[in-house]
């Protein structure tokens, strides 16, 4: 752990879950002295996660943080990492992706502020029980990526299952539904008929699923803009949508690259919302 990885568009660090929780805890202690303090759900969870580590765990985490350059020789957290934790918790634009392939799921949270971004991701192993799908294990590794805002898709795509339809360039998808095939559930063939909660069978047993959420928060007015999207890769890539006016679910046959295209458009919408809020407040 405490590794630094290279990527053409990203500056990537991989540390243990305890090391990340300790990083958040250290940053919170620094920011607590600033006006307004530092109180967030992430901070509370980090403090609970750290708890009272054993002396051996403390030595291991200290060494890990030093290798990654998060703390100096005296154990003090660097200004860069204090800013990283702040951005992760309070960035005006937050993006969350949750993807699943088989019994593996990946979670990634991005924060965008001032033309820069940070992504924090981790993976979970799932298991099937009589009650459904449950979390069997959370991998003890957290990947933190630093990037320019224009490379946000590269950061998010790292956490998605390694299949071409999900990683295809956004430019390959038009985004116009006139070029897609929209399939209302009532018109589906028997092999795609709903099996539970209105979800088509082929999608319920999809190879991969992706959930995307984008939130923009205006600190001045307290207004929040949130949008979300869901995809399933079965025999082909589908975008799951509700029909305007009826609320019925439709599976829209979309081309490879649709996830990246939609990602870019939703972030653009978040930026326009914040710009509009700033103009109204002026």
C-alpha positions as CSV (number, residue, x, y, z in Angstrom):
1,X,0.0,0.0,0.0
2,X,1.0,3.6,-0.2
3,X,1.7,3.2,-3.9
4,X,1.8,6.0,-6.5
5,X,0.8,5.0,-10.0
6,X,1.3,6.8,-13.3
7,X,-1.4,7.5,-15.9
8,X,-1.3,10.0,-18.8
9,X,-4.2,12.0,-17.4
10,X,-4.3,11.0,-13.7
11,X,-2.1,11.2,-10.6
12,X,-3.1,8.0,-8.8
13,X,-2.4,6.8,-5.2
14,X,-3.5,3.5,-3.7
15,X,-3.6,3.3,0.1
16,X,-5.4,1.1,2.6
17,X,-8.8,1.9,3.9
18,X,-7.4,2.7,7.4
19,X,-4.8,5.0,5.8
20,X,-7.5,6.9,4.0
21,X,-9.6,7.2,7.1
22,X,-6.5,8.5,9.0
23,X,-5.9,11.0,6.2
24,X,-9.4,12.3,6.5
25,X,-9.1,12.4,10.3
26,X,-5.8,14.4,10.0
27,X,-7.3,16.8,7.5
28,X,-10.4,17.3,9.7
29,X,-8.2,18.3,12.6
30,X,-6.4,20.9,10.5
31,X,-9.6,22.3,9.0
32,X,-11.4,22.4,12.4
33,X,-9.3,25.4,13.3
34,X,-10.6,27.3,10.2
35,X,-13.7,29.5,10.3
36,X,-16.8,27.4,9.8
37,X,-15.1,24.3,11.1
38,X,-15.2,20.9,9.4
39,X,-18.1,18.7,10.1
40,X,-19.3,16.2,7.6
41,X,-20.6,12.6,7.3
42,X,-17.2,11.6,5.8
43,X,-15.4,13.1,8.8
44,X,-17.6,11.3,11.3
45,X,-17.2,8.0,9.5
46,X,-13.5,8.4,9.2
47,X,-13.2,9.0,13.0
48,X,-15.3,6.0,13.7
49,X,-13.2,3.9,11.3
50,X,-9.9,5.0,12.9
51,X,-11.2,4.2,16.4
52,X,-8.3,3.2,18.6
53,X,-5.8,1.4,16.3
54,X,-3.2,-0.8,17.9
55,X,0.4,0.4,18.1
56,X,1.4,-2.0,15.3
57,X,-1.4,-0.7,13.0
58,X,-0.4,2.9,13.8
59,X,3.2,2.2,12.8
60,X,2.1,0.6,9.6
61,X,-0.3,3.4,8.7
62,X,2.3,6.1,9.5
63,X,4.8,4.3,7.2
64,X,2.2,4.0,4.5
65,X,1.2,7.7,4.6
66,X,4.9,8.7,4.6
67,X,5.6,6.5,1.5
68,X,2.7,8.1,-0.3
69,X,3.9,11.6,0.6
70,X,0.7,12.4,2.5
71,X,2.5,13.3,5.7
72,X,6.0,14.7,6.4
73,X,8.7,13.2,8.6
74,X,7.0,14.6,11.7
75,X,3.7,13.1,10.7
76,X,2.0,16.3,9.7
77,X,-0.4,16.1,6.7
78,X,0.5,18.2,3.7
79,X,-1.5,21.1,2.5
80,X,-2.2,19.3,-0.8
81,X,-3.9,16.4,1.0
82,X,-5.9,18.8,3.3
83,X,-7.2,20.4,0.1
84,X,-7.9,17.0,-1.4
85,X,-10.0,15.9,1.6
86,X,-11.9,19.2,1.5
87,X,-12.6,18.8,-2.2
88,X,-13.8,15.2,-1.7
89,X,-16.2,16.3,1.0
90,X,-17.4,19.8,-0.2
91,X,-16.7,20.3,-3.9
92,X,-19.6,22.1,-5.6
93,X,-19.9,19.3,-8.2
94,X,-20.0,15.7,-6.9
95,X,-20.3,12.7,-9.1
96,X,-21.0,9.1,-7.9
97,X,-20.7,6.0,-10.0
98,X,-21.6,2.5,-8.8
99,X,-21.0,-0.4,-11.1
100,X,-21.5,-4.1,-10.8
101,X,-20.2,-7.0,-12.8
102,X,-21.1,-10.5,-11.5
103,X,-20.3,-10.5,-7.8
104,X,-18.0,-7.6,-7.9
105,X,-19.0,-3.9,-7.4
106,X,-17.0,-0.7,-7.6
107,X,-17.9,2.7,-6.1
108,X,-16.3,5.9,-7.1
109,X,-16.9,9.5,-5.8
110,X,-15.6,12.5,-7.7
111,X,-15.4,16.1,-6.5
112,X,-14.8,18.9,-9.0
113,X,-13.8,22.4,-7.9
114,X,-11.7,25.2,-9.5
115,X,-10.9,23.3,-12.6
116,X,-9.4,20.3,-10.7
117,X,-10.8,17.1,-9.3
118,X,-10.3,14.2,-7.0
119,X,-11.8,10.7,-7.2
120,X,-12.0,8.2,-4.4
121,X,-12.9,4.7,-5.3
122,X,-13.1,1.2,-3.7
123,X,-14.3,-2.2,-4.6
124,X,-16.6,-4.8,-2.9
125,X,-17.1,-8.5,-3.2
126,X,-20.7,-9.6,-3.2
127,X,-22.4,-12.9,-2.4
128,X,-25.8,-14.4,-3.2
129,X,-27.9,-15.5,-0.2
130,X,-31.5,-16.5,0.3
131,X,-32.2,-12.8,1.0
132,X,-30.7,-11.6,-2.2
133,X,-27.3,-10.1,-2.9
134,X,-25.2,-9.0,0.1
135,X,-21.8,-7.5,0.7
136,X,-19.3,-10.2,1.5
137,X,-16.1,-8.1,1.7
138,X,-14.9,-4.6,1.2
139,X,-11.4,-4.6,-0.4
140,X,-8.9,-3.0,2.0
141,X,-7.7,-0.6,-0.7
142,X,-8.8,2.9,-1.7
143,X,-7.7,4.5,-4.9
144,X,-7.3,8.3,-5.0
145,X,-6.9,10.1,-8.3
146,X,-6.0,13.7,-8.9
147,X,-6.9,15.2,-12.3
148,X,-7.8,18.2,-14.3
149,X,-11.5,18.8,-14.7
150,X,-11.4,17.9,-18.4
151,X,-10.1,14.5,-17.5
152,X,-12.9,13.6,-15.1
153,X,-14.2,10.9,-17.4
154,X,-10.8,9.1,-17.4
155,X,-11.0,9.1,-13.5
156,X,-14.6,7.7,-13.5
157,X,-14.0,5.2,-16.2
158,X,-11.2,3.5,-14.2
159,X,-13.8,2.2,-11.8
160,X,-16.1,0.7,-14.4
161,X,-16.0,-3.0,-15.5
162,X,-13.4,-3.6,-18.2
163,X,-15.8,-4.0,-21.2
164,X,-15.6,-2.0,-24.4
165,X,-19.2,-0.8,-24.4
166,X,-18.7,1.1,-21.2
167,X,-15.2,2.5,-21.9
168,X,-15.8,3.6,-25.5
169,X,-15.1,7.2,-26.3
170,X,-18.1,9.6,-25.7
171,X,-17.7,10.9,-29.2
172,X,-19.0,7.6,-30.6
173,X,-22.5,8.2,-29.1
174,X,-24.9,10.7,-30.7
175,X,-27.3,11.1,-27.7
176,X,-30.3,11.5,-29.9
177,X,-33.0,9.0,-29.1
178,X,-34.2,9.1,-32.7
179,X,-31.3,6.9,-33.5
180,X,-32.0,4.4,-30.7
181,X,-34.6,1.8,-30.1
182,X,-36.9,2.5,-27.2
183,X,-38.5,-0.6,-25.8
184,X,-41.6,-0.1,-23.5
185,X,-41.9,-3.0,-21.2
186,X,-45.4,-3.9,-22.5
187,X,-43.9,-4.5,-26.0
188,X,-41.0,-6.6,-24.9
189,X,-40.7,-10.2,-26.1
190,X,-41.2,-13.0,-23.5
191,X,-37.4,-13.3,-22.9
192,X,-37.3,-9.7,-21.8
193,X,-40.6,-9.6,-19.9
194,X,-40.4,-8.1,-16.3
195,X,-39.3,-10.6,-13.7
196,X,-39.2,-8.3,-10.5
197,X,-39.9,-4.7,-9.7
198,X,-40.6,-4.0,-13.4
199,X,-37.1,-4.9,-14.6
200,X,-36.8,-6.9,-17.8
201,X,-35.3,-10.4,-17.4
202,X,-32.4,-9.7,-19.7
203,X,-31.5,-6.6,-17.8
204,X,-32.1,-8.1,-14.3
205,X,-29.4,-10.7,-15.3
206,X,-27.2,-8.2,-17.1
207,X,-23.5,-8.7,-17.4
208,X,-22.9,-5.2,-16.0
209,X,-24.8,-2.4,-14.5
210,X,-23.8,1.3,-14.0
211,X,-25.5,3.9,-11.8
212,X,-24.5,7.5,-12.2
213,X,-25.4,10.5,-10.1
214,X,-24.4,14.1,-10.5
215,X,-25.1,16.8,-7.9
216,X,-24.3,20.5,-8.0
217,X,-24.6,22.5,-4.8
218,X,-24.8,26.3,-4.6
219,X,-23.4,27.2,-1.2
220,X,-24.9,30.7,-1.4
221,X,-28.6,29.8,-1.9
222,X,-28.4,26.2,-0.6
223,X,-30.0,25.0,-3.9
224,X,-29.0,21.6,-5.2
225,X,-29.4,20.2,-8.7
226,X,-29.3,16.4,-8.9
227,X,-29.6,14.1,-11.9
228,X,-29.1,10.4,-12.3
229,X,-28.9,7.6,-15.0
230,X,-28.7,3.8,-15.1
231,X,-27.4,1.5,-17.8
232,X,-27.4,-2.3,-18.1
233,X,-25.2,-4.3,-20.5
234,X,-27.1,-7.5,-21.5
235,X,-27.3,-8.6,-25.1
236,X,-26.5,-5.0,-25.9
237,X,-26.2,-1.7,-23.9
238,X,-29.4,-0.3,-22.6
239,X,-30.2,3.0,-20.9
240,X,-33.0,2.5,-18.4
241,X,-35.4,5.5,-18.3
242,X,-38.8,6.5,-17.1
243,X,-41.2,7.8,-19.7
244,X,-42.4,11.4,-19.3
245,X,-46.0,11.7,-18.0
246,X,-46.4,7.9,-17.3
247,X,-43.5,7.0,-15.2
248,X,-43.3,3.7,-17.0
249,X,-39.8,2.2,-17.4
250,X,-38.3,1.8,-20.8
251,X,-35.1,0.2,-22.0
252,X,-33.4,2.4,-24.6
253,X,-30.9,0.6,-26.9
254,X,-27.9,2.9,-26.9
255,X,-24.5,2.8,-28.7
256,X,-21.1,2.1,-27.0
257,X,-19.9,5.4,-25.5
258,X,-23.3,6.5,-24.2
259,X,-22.1,6.3,-20.6
260,X,-19.2,8.7,-21.3
261,X,-21.4,11.0,-23.4
262,X,-24.1,11.2,-20.7
263,X,-21.4,11.7,-18.0
264,X,-20.1,14.8,-19.9
265,X,-23.5,16.3,-20.5
266,X,-24.6,15.9,-16.9
267,X,-21.4,17.6,-15.6
268,X,-22.0,20.4,-18.2
269,X,-25.5,20.8,-16.8
270,X,-24.2,21.0,-13.3
271,X,-21.7,23.8,-14.3
272,X,-24.5,25.7,-16.0
273,X,-26.6,25.5,-12.9
274,X,-23.8,26.9,-10.8
275,X,-23.1,29.7,-13.3
276,X,-26.8,30.6,-13.4
277,X,-27.0,30.6,-9.6
278,X,-24.0,32.9,-9.4
279,X,-25.6,35.3,-11.9
280,X,-28.8,35.4,-9.9
281,X,-26.9,36.1,-6.7
282,X,-24.9,39.0,-8.3
